[in-house]
Amino acid sequence: MKKLFKIVLVAGGLLFTANLVSAQQKIAHINSAELIKAMPEVVNADKQLETYKSTLDADGKTMYTEYQAKVQAFQTAEKTLSDAMKETRIKEIQDLQTRIQEYQQKASDNFEKKRSELYDPILKKAEDAVKVVAKEKGYAYVFDTTQPGIVYFDGGIDIMADVKAKLGVK
């Protein structure tokens, strides 16, 4: 009986100590959108991205103006054109329309690529700074208030196995 009492006492002490240690983990939060907006590199990146977008828009407008001119010219001359000439002009207009659509898709892809090229280093710098501060200040968790999820963590209990078991996922 004394042995059982000692075991319960030790187990209770260990449980109390574990709860005390986990209760001492420090938690912090940050508004990452506000942090990024405050970084001076963002102003330069915004300007570069706006200039790049203007260039892409100008090229697209040039193609669209050419398209409108061809459509208007076709509509004006349509009654006087032979069937073969009509088919040729329609094909030219359709080809130009296809090129415009391809350009728009390529421009969109290039814009996103440029955005990543400009902003990824800024985001990485901000993330690294959060991690450094969290380590220096002893924060176990840093939550981002602009989005759900954790920006940084160090320690804590990983409950992945338990959750997978609960869901029946192997």
KOLMAR-709830 format. One record per residue: x, y, z of N, C-alpha, C in turn; residue in three letters. Coordinates in pm, whole numbers. Layout:
# KOLMAR-709830
(pt (X Y Z) (X Y Z) (X Y Z) 'ALA')
...
//
This chain:
# KOLMAR-709830
(pt (82 -118 0) (0 0 0) (87 125 0) 'MET')
(pt (195 122 82) (286 236 86) (354 254 -50) 'LYS')
(pt (385 142 -114) (450 146 -245) (356 211 -348) 'LYS')
(pt (230 174 -346) (131 231 -437) (115 379 -411) 'LEU')
(pt (112 419 -285) (101 560 -249) (219 639 -302) 'PHE')
(pt (340 583 -290) (461 650 -339) (456 665 -492) 'LYS')
(pt (409 561 -560) (400 565 -707) (301 673 -750) 'ILE')
(pt (186 679 -684) (85 780 -716) (140 920 -687) 'VAL')
(pt (210 934 -576) (268 1063 -540) (373 1108 -642) 'LEU')
(pt (461 1018 -683) (563 1050 -783) (498 1084 -918) 'VAL')
(pt (400 1002 -957) (331 1027 -1084) (260 1162 -1080) 'ALA')
(pt (196 1192 -969) (129 1322 -955) (227 1436 -961) 'GLY')
(pt (342 1420 -896) (446 1523 -900) (499 1546 -1040) 'GLY')
(pt (520 1438 -1114) (566 1449 -1252) (462 1518 -1339) 'LEU')
(pt (338 1482 -1320) (229 1544 -1397) (220 1693 -1365) 'LEU')
(pt (229 1729 -1240) (225 1870 -1199) (342 1947 -1259) 'PHE')
(pt (462 1888 -1256) (581 1951 -1312) (566 1971 -1463) 'THR')
(pt (514 1869 -1531) (495 1878 -1677) (396 1989 -1710) 'ALA')
(pt (289 1999 -1633) (189 2106 -1656) (250 2242 -1630) 'ASN')
(pt (331 2253 -1526) (395 2379 -1491) (490 2424 -1602) 'LEU')
(pt (568 2330 -1656) (663 2362 -1762) (588 2406 -1889) 'VAL')
(pt (483 2331 -1924) (412 2368 -2047) (337 2500 -2030) 'SER')
(pt (295 2532 -1910) (225 2658 -1886) (320 2777 -1895) 'ALA')
(pt (449 2753 -1885) (546 2861 -1888) (591 2894 -2030) 'GLN')
(pt (545 2821 -2130) (583 2852 -2267) (524 2988 -2304) 'GLN')
(pt (608 3068 -2366) (565 3203 -2401) (507 3205 -2542) 'LYS')
(pt (400 3279 -2555) (331 3291 -2684) (330 3438 -2723) 'ILE')
(pt (352 3464 -2851) (351 3601 -2902) (269 3606 -3030) 'ALA')
(pt (247 3726 -3079) (176 3740 -3207) (235 3858 -3283) 'HIS')
(pt (209 3858 -3413) (257 3966 -3501) (159 3982 -3616) 'ILE')
(pt (145 4103 -3663) (65 4131 -3782) (164 4138 -3898) 'ASN')
(pt (178 4028 -3971) (279 4020 -4076) (254 4119 -4189) 'SER')
(pt (128 4147 -4220) (97 4243 -4327) (149 4382 -4289) 'ALA')
(pt (128 4418 -4164) (176 4548 -4116) (329 4552 -4115) 'GLU')
(pt (392 4442 -4076) (538 4433 -4076) (593 4451 -4216) 'LEU')
(pt (538 4378 -4312) (585 4386 -4451) (566 4527 -4505) 'ILE')
(pt (450 4586 -4478) (421 4721 -4527) (520 4823 -4471) 'LYS')
(pt (570 4797 -4350) (661 4890 -4284) (805 4877 -4333) 'ALA')
(pt (835 4772 -4407) (973 4750 -4452) (1004 4842 -4570) 'MET')
(pt (1119 4911 -4567) (1152 5005 -4674) (1171 4938 -4810) 'PRO')
(pt (1209 4813 -4811) (1229 4743 -4938) (1100 4730 -5018) 'GLU')
(pt (988 4735 -4949) (858 4718 -5015) (828 4836 -5108) 'VAL')
(pt (867 4955 -5069) (842 5074 -5153) (911 5056 -5288) 'VAL')
(pt (1036 5016 -5285) (1112 4994 -5408) (1052 4880 -5490) 'ASN')
(pt (1015 4772 -5424) (955 4659 -5495) (822 4699 -5559) 'ALA')
(pt (741 4777 -5486) (614 4824 -5542) (635 4908 -5667) 'ASP')
(pt (734 4997 -5662) (763 5082 -5779) (807 4998 -5899) 'LYS')
(pt (897 4903 -5875) (944 4817 -5983) (829 4735 -6042) 'GLN')
(pt (744 4684 -5955) (632 4603 -6002) (532 4687 -6082) 'LEU')
(pt (508 4810 -6038) (417 4899 -6109) (474 4935 -6248) 'GLU')
(pt (602 4961 -6255) (667 4991 -6383) (656 4871 -6477) 'THR')
(pt (682 4754 -6424) (673 4632 -6504) (531 4610 -6554) 'TYR')
(pt (433 4632 -6468) (293 4616 -6505) (255 4716 -6615) 'LYS')
(pt (303 4838 -6605) (274 4940 -6707) (328 4898 -6842) 'SER')
(pt (447 4841 -6843) (507 4793 -6969) (422 4681 -7029) 'THR')
(pt (382 4587 -6946) (298 4477 -6995) (165 4529 -7047) 'LEU')
(pt (104 4624 -6975) (-24 4681 -7017) (-11 4755 -7150) 'ASP')
(pt (97 4829 -7166) (118 4905 -7290) (129 4810 -7409) 'ALA')
(pt (204 4703 -7392) (218 4605 -7501) (83 4541 -7534) 'ASP')
(pt (6 4510 -7432) (-126 4451 -7453) (-220 4547 -7523) 'GLY')
(pt (-216 4674 -7485) (-302 4774 -7549) (-267 4792 -7696) 'LYS')
(pt (-139 4786 -7728) (-95 4797 -7867) (-155 4683 -7949) 'THR')
(pt (-149 4563 -7896) (-205 4447 -7967) (-358 4462 -7982) 'MET')
(pt (-423 4509 -7878) (-568 4524 -7882) (-610 4633 -7981) 'TYR')
(pt (-534 4741 -7988) (-562 4847 -8084) (-549 4794 -8227) 'THR')
(pt (-446 4714 -8251) (-429 4652 -8383) (-548 4561 -8414) 'GLU')
(pt (-593 4487 -8316) (-707 4397 -8333) (-833 4477 -8369) 'TYR')
(pt (-859 4584 -8296) (-977 4666 -8324) (-971 4725 -8464) 'GLN')
(pt (-852 4771 -8505) (-836 4829 -8639) (-865 4725 -8747) 'ALA')
(pt (-817 4602 -8728) (-841 4497 -8828) (-989 4460 -8834) 'LYS')
(pt (-1054 4453 -8719) (-1197 4419 -8717) (-1278 4530 -8786) 'VAL')
(pt (-1244 4655 -8756) (-1316 4767 -8817) (-1292 4771 -8969) 'GLN')
(pt (-1168 4749 -9009) (-1137 4748 -9153) (-1212 4635 -9223) 'ALA')
(pt (-1218 4520 -9158) (-1291 4407 -9216) (-1440 4439 -9230) 'PHE')
(pt (-1499 4496 -9123) (-1642 4527 -9127) (-1674 4631 -9234) 'GLN')
(pt (-1583 4725 -9254) (-1605 4829 -9354) (-1598 4771 -9496) 'THR')
(pt (-1502 4681 -9519) (-1479 4629 -9654) (-1546 4494 -9678) 'ALA')
(pt (-1614 4441 -9583) (-1668 4305 -9591) (-1755 4283 -9716) 'GLU')
(pt (-1841 4378 -9751) (-1933 4360 -9864) (-1862 4358 -9998) 'LYS')
(pt (-1744 4419 -10005) (-1671 4425 -10133) (-1567 4316 -10147) 'THR')
(pt (-1544 4238 -10045) (-1440 4134 -10048) (-1494 4004 -10106) 'LEU')
(pt (-1405 3932 -10173) (-1441 3800 -10222) (-1445 3703 -10104) 'SER')
(pt (-1504 3588 -10122) (-1514 3489 -10014) (-1376 3445 -9967) 'ASP')
(pt (-1284 3427 -10059) (-1148 3386 -10022) (-1080 3495 -9939) 'ALA')
(pt (-1099 3619 -9977) (-1038 3731 -9904) (-1102 3745 -9765) 'MET')
(pt (-1235 3723 -9759) (-1303 3727 -9629) (-1243 3622 -9535) 'LYS')
(pt (-1227 3501 -9587) (-1171 3393 -9505) (-1029 3427 -9456) 'GLU')
(pt (-950 3487 -9544) (-814 3526 -9508) (-814 3630 -9397) 'THR')
(pt (-899 3730 -9412) (-904 3836 -9309) (-961 3783 -9177) 'ARG')
(pt (-1062 3699 -9186) (-1117 3640 -9064) (-1010 3557 -8993) 'ILE')
(pt (-933 3483 -9071) (-825 3403 -9012) (-722 3494 -8947) 'LYS')
(pt (-687 3605 -9010) (-591 3700 -8952) (-644 3755 -8819) 'GLU')
(pt (-773 3789 -8817) (-834 3843 -8695) (-835 3737 -8585) 'ILE')
(pt (-871 3614 -8621) (-873 3506 -8523) (-732 3477 -8469) 'GLN')
(pt (-633 3480 -8558) (-495 3458 -8516) (-449 3568 -8420) 'ASP')
(pt (-485 3690 -8452) (-449 3801 -8365) (-520 3789 -8230) 'LEU')
(pt (-643 3747 -8232) (-719 3727 -8108) (-652 3618 -8023) 'GLN')
(pt (-608 3512 -8087) (-537 3405 -8016) (-406 3456 -7958) 'THR')
(pt (-333 3535 -8035) (-206 3592 -7986) (-230 3683 -7866) 'ARG')
(pt (-339 3759 -7870) (-372 3848 -7758) (-401 3764 -7633) 'ILE')
(pt (-478 3659 -7647) (-509 3573 -7533) (-382 3508 -7478) 'GLN')
(pt (-296 3461 -7566) (-170 3401 -7523) (-82 3504 -7453) 'GLU')
(pt (-81 3625 -7509) (-2 3732 -7447) (-54 3763 -7307) 'TYR')
(pt (-186 3772 -7293) (-245 3802 -7162) (-206 3696 -7059) 'GLN')
(pt (-210 3569 -7101) (-173 3460 -7009) (-24 3468 -6974) 'GLN')
(pt (58 3490 -7076) (202 3499 -7053) (236 3621 -6967) 'LYS')
(pt (169 3733 -6993) (192 3855 -6915) (153 3832 -6768) 'ALA')
(pt (42 3764 -6747) (-2 3732 -6611) (101 3643 -6541) 'SER')
(pt (148 3542 -6611) (250 3453 -6554) (380 3529 -6524) 'ASP')
(pt (421 3613 -6618) (544 3691 -6599) (530 3790 -6484) 'ASN')
(pt (411 3848 -6469) (387 3941 -6360) (399 3870 -6225) 'PHE')
(pt (339 3752 -6215) (347 3675 -6090) (491 3632 -6062) 'GLU')
(pt (563 3597 -6167) (704 3559 -6151) (786 3678 -6101) 'LYS')
(pt (760 3795 -6159) (830 3917 -6117) (795 3953 -5973) 'LYS')
(pt (667 3938 -5938) (623 3966 -5801) (699 3875 -5703) 'ARG')
(pt (706 3748 -5735) (779 3654 -5649) (926 3691 -5640) 'SER')
(pt (983 3725 -5752) (1125 3764 -5757) (1153 3884 -5667) 'GLU')
(pt (1060 3979 -5665) (1078 4099 -5584) (1042 4080 -5437) 'LEU')
(pt (934 4007 -5411) (883 3998 -5274) (934 3879 -5194) 'TYR')
(pt (974 3771 -5259) (1021 3655 -5184) (1139 3688 -5090) 'ASP')
(pt (1239 3763 -5137) (1348 3798 -5044) (1300 3885 -4927) 'PRO')
(pt (1203 3971 -4951) (1149 4056 -4844) (1075 3971 -4742) 'ILE')
(pt (992 3880 -4792) (917 3792 -4702) (1011 3702 -4623) 'LEU')
(pt (1115 3653 -4687) (1214 3568 -4619) (1285 3648 -4510) 'LYS')
(pt (1320 3770 -4540) (1387 3856 -4442) (1297 3879 -4320) 'LYS')
(pt (1170 3905 -4345) (1075 3927 -4235) (1058 3799 -4152) 'ALA')
(pt (1046 3687 -4220) (1030 3560 -4151) (1153 3529 -4065) 'GLU')
(pt (1271 3551 -4121) (1394 3528 -4045) (1402 3618 -3923) 'ASP')
(pt (1360 3741 -3937) (1362 3835 -3825) (1266 3790 -3715) 'ALA')
(pt (1149 3742 -3753) (1053 3691 -3655) (1115 3574 -3579) 'VAL')
(pt (1179 3485 -3652) (1241 3369 -3588) (1351 3410 -3491) 'LYS')
(pt (1434 3504 -3532) (1543 3550 -3446) (1488 3613 -3318) 'VAL')
(pt (1390 3701 -3333) (1331 3767 -3216) (1265 3664 -3125) 'VAL')
(pt (1195 3570 -3184) (1128 3467 -3105) (1230 3387 -3024) 'ALA')
(pt (1340 3351 -3086) (1446 3278 -3015) (1505 3365 -2905) 'LYS')
(pt (1537 3490 -2937) (1599 3579 -2839) (1509 3602 -2718) 'GLU')
(pt (1380 3617 -2742) (1286 3647 -2635) (1229 3521 -2569) 'LYS')
(pt (1262 3405 -2624) (1217 3279 -2565) (1072 3245 -2594) 'GLY')
(pt (1018 3292 -2705) (880 3259 -2741) (876 3121 -2803) 'TYR')
(pt (786 3039 -2756) (769 2905 -2811) (680 2910 -2936) 'ALA')
(pt (586 3004 -2938) (493 3016 -3051) (476 3163 -3088) 'TYR')
(pt (469 3187 -3219) (438 3321 -3268) (324 3306 -3368) 'VAL')
(pt (213 3368 -3336) (95 3362 -3423) (89 3487 -3511) 'PHE')
(pt (45 3468 -3635) (26 3578 -3727) (-121 3620 -3719) 'ASP')
(pt (-145 3741 -3680) (-284 3786 -3661) (-355 3816 -3792) 'THR')
(pt (-282 3822 -3903) (-347 3850 -4032) (-398 3724 -4099) 'THR')
(pt (-355 3610 -4051) (-398 3485 -4112) (-393 3373 -4009) 'GLN')
(pt (-471 3271 -4032) (-464 3159 -3939) (-333 3083 -3956) 'PRO')
(pt (-283 3030 -3850) (-161 2951 -3858) (-52 3009 -3772) 'GLY')
(pt (55 2935 -3761) (168 2974 -3677) (284 3012 -3766) 'ILE')
(pt (346 3125 -3738) (462 3170 -3814) (587 3097 -3768) 'VAL')
(pt (601 3075 -3638) (721 3016 -3581) (684 2932 -3460) 'TYR')
(pt (751 2820 -3443) (734 2744 -3320) (863 2676 -3282) 'PHE')
(pt (881 2656 -3153) (998 2588 -3101) (954 2509 -2979) 'ASP')
(pt (945 2381 -2994) (902 2299 -2882) (755 2271 -2888) 'GLY')
(pt (699 2238 -2775) (559 2203 -2771) (540 2056 -2802) 'GLY')
(pt (417 2013 -2796) (386 1872 -2818) (324 1856 -2956) 'ILE')
(pt (379 1768 -3036) (326 1740 -3168) (218 1634 -3153) 'ASP')
(pt (97 1670 -3183) (-16 1579 -3167) (-57 1516 -3300) 'ILE')
(pt (29 1524 -3400) (-4 1471 -3533) (-42 1323 -3527) 'MET')
(pt (36 1243 -3458) (7 1099 -3451) (-128 1074 -3386) 'ALA')
(pt (-158 1147 -3280) (-287 1128 -3211) (-403 1168 -3300) 'ASP')
(pt (-388 1279 -3372) (-496 1326 -3460) (-516 1229 -3576) 'VAL')
(pt (-406 1180 -3632) (-417 1081 -3739) (-487 956 -3689) 'LYS')
(pt (-452 912 -3570) (-518 793 -3512) (-667 819 -3493) 'ALA')
(pt (-701 937 -3445) (-842 973 -3422) (-921 971 -3553) 'LYS')
(pt (-856 1016 -3661) (-921 1022 -3792) (-913 888 -3866) 'LEU')
(pt (-834 797 -3813) (-817 669 -3880) (-724 676 -4000) 'GLY')
(pt (-637 775 -4000) (-542 794 -4109) (-409 732 -4069) 'VAL')
(pt (-350 657 -4160) (-221 593 -4129) (-106 680 -4171) 'LYS')
//
